[in-house]
Amino acid sequence: MDQQMEDILRTYEGRFDVRPAFFREKPPENLCLVIAIPCFKEPDVISTLDSLKACVPPSGDVEVIVAVNAPESAAEDVLQANQQTLQQLDYWRKTNRCSYLKLLIVGEEKLPDRSAGAGLARKLAMDEGLRRWVQAGEDGPILCLDADCVVSPDYLVAAEEAFSQKQVKLGHFQFSHTWRNESDRALQTGIIAYELHLRCFIQGLKWAGYPFATHTVGSCMAVRASSYARSGGMNKRKAGEDFYFMHKLLPLGGYADLSATVFPSCRVSDRVPFGTGRAQLEWTSGQRGMQSYSIEVFLVLKTFFNLTSGFFRQDIDGLVLPSPLRGILERLSFGPRLIQFRKESKTESIFFKKFWTWMDGFMVLKLVHHLRDHGCPNQPILSVSEQLIRFYQHESVPIDLEIPRLREDLLQLINRS
């Protein structure tokens, strides 16, 4: 074992709530990737494994850790579904002829009700991934995937290539929901509208000047083992665990976009209070329309972010903040925070590291929701996407090419309805 990695693991296990290790056997000597997959009542995790099996082989071995989980109060149908999944996984492991793909199975079906959910399930698999890298004596990547996804053939080699660069600590794959495989027209329309909303939100933040505007889809994340441990590991949130995890790490640097693509499903789910499955549930039940954050939200944020370069030297009392944000920034102790950061920072770079760690994705989302609820109500997603495309064309800068494509797909589906 590598002493530094051992120390990192020891510190992590000593400071945070970590369950006992599942696996004692040593990982392969040429381990190059670890993939962590939470699995709860999943009918087709084998398709995910077969998709990985069909990938272009990397240079070494890949361990896939599937954490089949359920809360202690799980209903009988959930437990039966999980048992079927465990049998399927065991059969796949015994019959798998892919020499470099190794399947490890975690079974945890009595998780505490108070914390059982998406975050804890992902944490189970990722914690095991951390231990595998420590046992291997390496500081390699842990890739997050979900049991209802498939991946592009270059998924493994893209991750291996990116994390071969030591400066890369955090990554995110491309994503595209597999709506064309869905027979239900309502689900097709719903997922296109939802993905278009996600992309418009991130593109709007980029246009506004937020430096950490990136997608945070849980099944697309990748993180270096040491960075995972030093950041405190995955949180136990029942939803949004991916958003909070990535925005904790993004201000620290070392982020990379990964070129391969993950294809999540567009199914309905009532397990979490928000996210793709919940959006689809609300769409099919008529609770969700084709709305997204107003262009006005991004215009106000652009004015605010344009001011940030002067925060270190400018007189704080003389700052003229956008009027729609003054109230919430005052409630967030914005002025005292800047004064505190200045006192604690000998250099401008230290100041901005502190500032952007505070003004993280969660804080920006608070500003967005404040603007939405105070004068900038949501607008139709087709209108928002059209305006964003025009903004980018006017400024001659690249736009997420999926936005015009998804917009056209949505228009065609609406017209066919």
Wavefront OBJ file of the C-alpha trace (Angstrom):
o trace
v 0.000 0.000 0.000
v 0.987 3.602 -0.573
v 1.568 5.286 2.795
v 0.063 8.604 1.727
v -3.125 6.928 0.482
v -3.306 4.887 3.702
v -3.082 8.083 5.730
v -5.798 9.717 3.620
v -8.115 6.742 4.157
v -7.377 6.586 7.880
v -8.180 10.286 8.253
v -11.340 9.919 6.197
v -12.619 6.938 8.165
v -11.763 8.668 11.437
v -13.594 11.905 10.651
v -16.657 10.732 8.759
v -19.404 8.158 9.141
v -18.153 5.213 7.085
v -19.553 1.691 7.098
v -17.196 -1.315 7.471
v -15.386 -2.537 4.373
v -17.054 -5.231 2.288
v -14.067 -6.548 0.386
v -10.798 -7.886 1.723
v -9.301 -9.433 -1.388
v -6.619 -7.376 -3.090
v -7.519 -5.534 -6.286
v -5.745 -6.464 -9.529
v -2.214 -5.108 -9.895
v -3.063 -3.185 -13.044
v -6.272 -1.556 -11.774
v -6.968 1.548 -13.870
v -10.615 2.455 -13.179
v -13.221 1.899 -10.459
v -16.923 2.399 -11.245
v -19.451 2.909 -8.423
v -23.109 2.052 -9.138
v -25.897 2.424 -6.532
v -28.770 0.028 -7.201
v -32.256 0.198 -5.664
v -35.130 -1.807 -7.124
v -33.478 -1.747 -10.559
v -35.020 -4.044 -13.189
v -32.223 -3.900 -15.762
v -28.800 -3.278 -14.253
v -27.451 -6.014 -16.548
v -27.885 -3.671 -19.518
v -25.566 -1.225 -17.772
v -22.941 -3.945 -17.242
v -23.274 -5.157 -20.831
v -22.789 -1.588 -22.000
v -19.523 -1.371 -20.046
v -18.511 -4.745 -21.426
v -18.996 -3.435 -24.978
v -16.637 -0.487 -24.407
v -13.222 -0.099 -25.983
v -10.875 -1.754 -23.450
v -8.628 0.500 -21.352
v -5.008 -0.350 -20.605
v -5.738 -2.122 -17.312
v -8.450 -3.765 -15.249
v -11.751 -2.137 -14.276
v -13.639 -2.873 -11.060
v -17.381 -2.261 -11.074
v -18.882 -1.948 -7.583
v -22.673 -2.348 -7.509
v -24.288 -1.401 -4.176
v -27.697 -3.080 -3.985
v -29.440 -1.221 -1.191
v -32.713 -0.608 0.622
v -33.847 1.113 3.832
v -34.706 -0.937 6.908
v -38.417 -0.257 6.361
v -38.376 -1.320 2.702
v -41.553 -2.928 1.382
v -41.563 -6.588 0.420
v -41.724 -5.827 -3.321
v -38.523 -3.782 -3.013
v -36.718 -6.581 -1.214
v -37.895 -9.120 -3.779
v -36.755 -6.903 -6.628
v -33.356 -6.491 -4.972
v -33.033 -10.252 -4.511
v -33.711 -10.770 -8.198
v -31.068 -8.142 -8.961
v -28.535 -9.882 -6.714
v -29.204 -13.183 -8.503
v -28.796 -11.508 -11.883
v -25.544 -9.888 -10.806
v -24.179 -13.146 -9.446
v -25.038 -14.941 -12.678
v -23.464 -12.162 -14.760
v -20.302 -12.315 -12.667
v -20.024 -16.094 -13.112
v -20.634 -15.995 -16.867
v -18.770 -12.774 -17.680
v -16.028 -13.483 -20.212
v -14.599 -9.966 -20.240
v -11.183 -10.451 -18.673
v -10.581 -6.846 -17.638
v -14.049 -6.132 -16.167
v -14.407 -7.298 -12.553
v -17.769 -7.113 -10.749
v -17.952 -6.572 -6.977
v -21.358 -6.723 -5.279
v -22.383 -4.914 -2.089
v -25.636 -5.940 -0.402
v -26.997 -3.453 2.173
v -30.737 -3.721 2.752
v -31.088 -2.392 6.272
v -29.920 1.171 5.873
v -31.270 3.613 8.493
v -34.529 5.141 7.300
v -33.420 8.613 8.338
v -30.503 8.590 5.883
v -31.296 5.913 3.285
v -31.519 7.378 -0.192
v -29.570 8.406 -3.250
v -26.648 9.977 -1.381
v -25.999 7.123 1.048
v -26.377 4.508 -1.701
v -23.830 6.313 -3.865
v -21.567 6.770 -0.845
v -21.570 3.020 -0.119
v -20.182 2.232 -3.546
v -17.780 5.186 -3.660
v -16.339 4.450 -0.207
v -15.549 0.931 -1.399
v -13.966 2.463 -4.493
v -11.729 4.590 -2.283
v -10.647 1.515 -0.332
v -9.873 -0.360 -3.545
v -7.514 2.402 -4.662
v -5.842 2.498 -1.247
v -5.311 -1.271 -1.376
v -3.916 -0.878 -4.877
v -1.530 1.812 -3.649
v -2.709 4.253 -6.309
v -4.683 7.477 -6.484
v -6.995 6.637 -9.349
v -10.472 7.767 -10.405
v -13.853 6.672 -9.066
v -16.492 6.914 -11.788
v -20.133 7.337 -10.791
v -22.774 5.581 -12.871
v -26.412 4.640 -12.318
v -28.092 1.288 -12.852
v -30.469 2.643 -15.492
v -27.776 4.055 -17.796
v -25.745 2.869 -20.744
v -22.512 4.442 -21.982
v -20.785 5.224 -25.251
v -18.038 2.828 -26.407
v -15.274 5.313 -25.510
v -16.451 5.675 -21.894
v -13.583 3.748 -20.274
v -10.733 5.045 -22.415
v -11.945 8.643 -22.115
v -11.872 8.416 -18.323
v -8.490 6.705 -18.294
v -6.973 9.324 -20.586
v -8.368 12.268 -18.620
v -7.224 11.023 -15.213
v -3.783 10.079 -16.531
v -3.190 13.824 -16.151
v -2.348 14.314 -12.489
v -3.910 17.785 -12.344
v -7.375 16.356 -13.060
v -9.248 15.815 -9.798
v -12.879 15.994 -10.881
v -14.670 15.264 -14.145
v -18.088 15.059 -15.731
v -19.090 13.015 -18.770
v -21.400 14.281 -21.484
v -25.011 13.122 -21.154
v -27.987 12.542 -23.396
v -31.286 11.031 -22.259
v -32.390 8.092 -24.360
v -35.806 9.476 -25.255
v -35.909 7.860 -28.706
v -36.052 4.433 -27.044
v -39.163 5.455 -25.111
v -42.513 4.459 -26.616
v -44.582 6.805 -24.441
v -44.953 10.138 -26.271
v -45.586 12.015 -23.023
v -42.323 10.737 -21.511
v -40.473 11.633 -24.701
v -41.743 15.202 -24.596
v -41.171 15.487 -20.857
v -37.558 14.374 -20.895
v -36.627 16.596 -23.835
v -38.166 19.594 -22.065
v -36.364 18.683 -18.837
v -32.972 18.175 -20.476
v -33.416 21.420 -22.417
v -34.148 23.150 -19.103
v -30.962 21.707 -17.547
v -28.853 22.816 -20.476
v -30.394 26.289 -20.652
v -29.746 26.771 -16.944
v -26.049 25.938 -17.221
v -25.669 27.878 -20.473
v -27.397 30.856 -18.894
v -25.014 30.772 -15.929
v -22.029 30.564 -18.281
v -23.308 33.545 -20.240
v -23.815 35.409 -16.956
v -20.183 34.790 -16.042
v -20.438 32.239 -13.236
v -17.047 30.451 -13.322
v -18.285 27.066 -12.079
v -21.274 26.635 -14.358
v -21.178 22.941 -15.143
v -23.637 20.073 -15.152
v -23.874 17.928 -12.029
v -25.598 14.749 -13.207
v -24.838 12.001 -10.686
v -24.400 9.258 -13.267
v -21.785 11.362 -15.089
v -19.430 12.316 -12.253
v -15.847 11.156 -11.812
v -13.445 12.031 -9.004
v -9.894 11.166 -8.000
v -9.781 8.986 -4.879
v -7.709 11.397 -2.767
v -9.951 14.336 -3.693
v -13.003 12.281 -2.785
v -11.629 11.510 0.679
v -10.239 14.972 1.406
v -13.571 16.573 0.519
v -15.381 14.389 3.051
v -16.719 11.870 0.559
v -20.238 11.654 -0.792
v -22.948 13.260 1.320
v -26.078 11.417 2.495
v -28.682 13.680 0.923
v -31.741 11.845 -0.303
v -31.630 13.905 -3.507
v -29.312 16.471 -5.025
v -26.278 14.678 -3.605
v -24.513 15.072 -6.947
v -25.086 18.858 -7.067
v -23.727 19.424 -3.564
v -20.800 17.050 -4.057
v -19.549 18.653 -7.259
v -20.006 22.220 -6.057
v -17.967 21.414 -2.972
v -15.083 20.359 -5.216
v -15.357 22.689 -8.227
v -13.832 25.785 -6.539
v -10.753 23.716 -5.636
v -9.734 23.368 -9.289
v -8.696 20.400 -11.390
v -12.014 20.016 -13.229
v -12.216 18.435 -16.694
v -15.040 17.758 -19.137
v -14.883 14.102 -20.199
v -15.507 13.412 -23.880
v -17.537 10.174 -23.642
v -21.312 10.109 -23.149
v -23.644 8.600 -20.556
v -27.203 7.848 -21.674
v -29.593 8.006 -18.677
v -33.110 6.632 -18.983
v -36.178 8.872 -19.117
v -38.332 6.814 -16.771
v -40.691 8.042 -14.071
v -39.565 7.794 -10.441
v -41.073 8.845 -7.091
v -38.032 7.902 -5.012
v -36.527 11.398 -4.788
v -38.156 14.832 -4.338
v -36.464 16.330 -7.399
v -34.334 15.312 -10.372
v -35.073 13.520 -13.621
v -37.422 10.843 -12.320
v -39.425 13.318 -10.256
v -39.604 15.749 -13.199
v -41.011 12.980 -15.377
v -43.541 12.044 -12.694
v -44.712 15.641 -12.429
v -44.813 15.977 -16.212
v -46.985 12.914 -16.770
v -49.330 13.933 -13.922
v -49.739 17.440 -15.303
v -47.955 19.158 -12.402
v -45.014 20.380 -14.492
v -45.138 22.560 -17.581
v -42.448 23.310 -20.134
v -40.952 26.172 -18.115
v -37.444 27.280 -17.268
v -35.696 30.153 -15.503
v -36.352 33.505 -17.147
v -33.737 35.251 -19.262
v -34.124 38.166 -16.854
v -32.568 35.984 -14.126
v -29.371 35.612 -16.129
v -29.310 39.303 -17.079
v -29.362 40.276 -13.389
v -26.721 37.670 -12.512
v -24.523 38.892 -15.366
v -24.596 42.395 -13.898
v -23.668 40.972 -10.490
v -20.858 38.697 -11.684
v -19.379 41.546 -13.740
v -18.774 43.351 -10.440
v -16.847 40.533 -8.750
v -13.430 41.470 -10.157
v -13.487 44.616 -8.019
v -14.565 42.996 -4.760
v -11.016 42.685 -3.408
v -9.987 46.335 -3.798
v -13.167 48.377 -4.149
v -14.773 50.221 -1.239
v -17.486 47.841 -0.063
v -19.768 50.678 0.999
v -19.512 52.057 -2.519
v -20.577 48.850 -4.294
v -23.691 49.357 -6.391
v -25.315 45.926 -6.479
v -28.217 45.024 -8.804
v -31.399 46.177 -7.060
v -33.227 42.800 -7.449
v -30.442 41.131 -5.426
v -29.821 43.704 -2.704
v -32.325 42.292 -0.257
v -31.168 38.680 -0.401
v -27.471 39.636 -0.428
v -28.051 41.685 2.714
v -29.771 38.710 4.371
v -26.801 36.559 3.370
v -24.436 39.045 5.113
v -22.760 39.796 1.807
v -20.897 42.932 2.952
v -19.569 41.451 6.219
v -18.512 38.336 4.294
v -16.398 40.397 1.891
v -14.795 42.245 4.804
v -14.044 38.936 6.525
v -12.503 37.454 3.361
v -10.301 40.530 2.919
v -9.012 40.308 6.492
v -8.192 36.615 6.013
v -6.494 37.034 2.611
v -2.959 38.266 2.056
v -3.378 38.054 -1.709
v -6.121 38.606 -4.242
v -6.038 34.940 -5.298
v -6.664 33.782 -1.706
v -9.550 36.240 -1.429
v -11.245 34.949 -4.559
v -10.712 31.352 -3.541
v -12.605 32.124 -0.337
v -15.249 34.143 -2.148
v -16.042 31.510 -4.783
v -16.044 28.746 -2.192
v -18.768 30.731 -0.417
v -20.537 31.779 -3.632
v -20.887 28.136 -4.655
v -23.564 26.519 -6.790
v -25.981 26.289 -3.869
v -25.609 30.014 -3.123
v -26.094 30.886 -6.794
v -29.211 28.711 -6.863
v -30.533 30.703 -3.899
v -30.066 33.880 -5.946
v -31.774 32.293 -8.946
v -34.782 31.195 -6.905
v -35.019 34.597 -5.225
v -35.132 36.287 -8.622
v -37.683 33.758 -9.868
v -39.939 34.474 -6.901
v -39.451 38.262 -6.935
v -40.142 39.679 -10.368
v -38.537 37.198 -12.777
v -41.036 34.324 -13.075
v -40.266 31.253 -15.138
v -40.787 31.449 -18.904
v -41.649 28.825 -21.533
v -38.560 26.718 -22.221
v -38.841 27.236 -25.995
v -38.718 30.999 -25.486
v -35.764 30.801 -23.081
v -33.774 28.539 -25.397
v -34.465 30.786 -28.402
v -33.268 33.873 -26.532
v -30.104 32.112 -25.319
v -29.288 31.000 -28.844
v -29.697 34.597 -30.048
v -27.457 35.906 -27.252
v -24.675 33.530 -28.183
v -25.001 34.164 -31.895
v -24.818 37.918 -31.271
v -21.665 37.533 -29.192
v -20.133 34.970 -31.597
v -19.272 32.523 -28.827
v -19.908 28.754 -28.759
v -23.192 27.497 -27.347
v -24.055 24.027 -26.116
v -24.971 22.479 -29.457
v -27.519 20.227 -27.763
v -29.738 23.239 -27.049
v -30.784 23.987 -30.661
v -31.057 20.255 -31.403
v -33.256 19.552 -28.377
v -35.328 22.627 -29.166
v -35.987 21.326 -32.666
v -36.813 17.840 -31.343
v -39.264 19.334 -28.849
v -40.967 21.428 -31.500
v -41.368 18.385 -33.744
v -42.868 16.296 -30.937
v -45.295 19.075 -29.993
v -46.378 19.512 -33.583
v -46.974 15.748 -33.909
v -49.117 15.611 -30.769
l 1 2 3 4 5 6 7 8 9 10 11 12 13 14 15 16 17 18 19 20 21 22 23 24 25 26 27 28 29 30 31 32 33 34 35 36 37 38 39 40 41 42 43 44 45 46 47 48 49 50 51 52 53 54 55 56 57 58 59 60 61 62 63 64 65 66 67 68 69 70 71 72 73 74 75 76 77 78 79 80 81 82 83 84 85 86 87 88 89 90 91 92 93 94 95 96 97 98 99 100 101 102 103 104 105 106 107 108 109 110 111 112 113 114 115 116 117 118 119 120 121 122 123 124 125 126 127 128 129 130 131 132 133 134 135 136 137 138 139 140 141 142 143 144 145 146 147 148 149 150 151 152 153 154 155 156 157 158 159 160 161 162 163 164 165 166 167 168 169 170 171 172 173 174 175 176 177 178 179 180 181 182 183 184 185 186 187 188 189 190 191 192 193 194 195 196 197 198 199 200 201 202 203 204 205 206 207 208 209 210 211 212 213 214 215 216 217 218 219 220 221 222 223 224 225 226 227 228 229 230 231 232 233 234 235 236 237 238 239 240 241 242 243 244 245 246 247 248 249 250 251 252 253 254 255 256 257 258 259 260 261 262 263 264 265 266 267 268 269 270 271 272 273 274 275 276 277 278 279 280 281 282 283 284 285 286 287 288 289 290 291 292 293 294 295 296 297 298 299 300 301 302 303 304 305 306 307 308 309 310 311 312 313 314 315 316 317 318 319 320 321 322 323 324 325 326 327 328 329 330 331 332 333 334 335 336 337 338 339 340 341 342 343 344 345 346 347 348 349 350 351 352 353 354 355 356 357 358 359 360 361 362 363 364 365 366 367 368 369 370 371 372 373 374 375 376 377 378 379 380 381 382 383 384 385 386 387 388 389 390 391 392 393 394 395 396 397 398 399 400 401 402 403 404 405 406 407 408 409 410 411 412 413 414 415 416 417
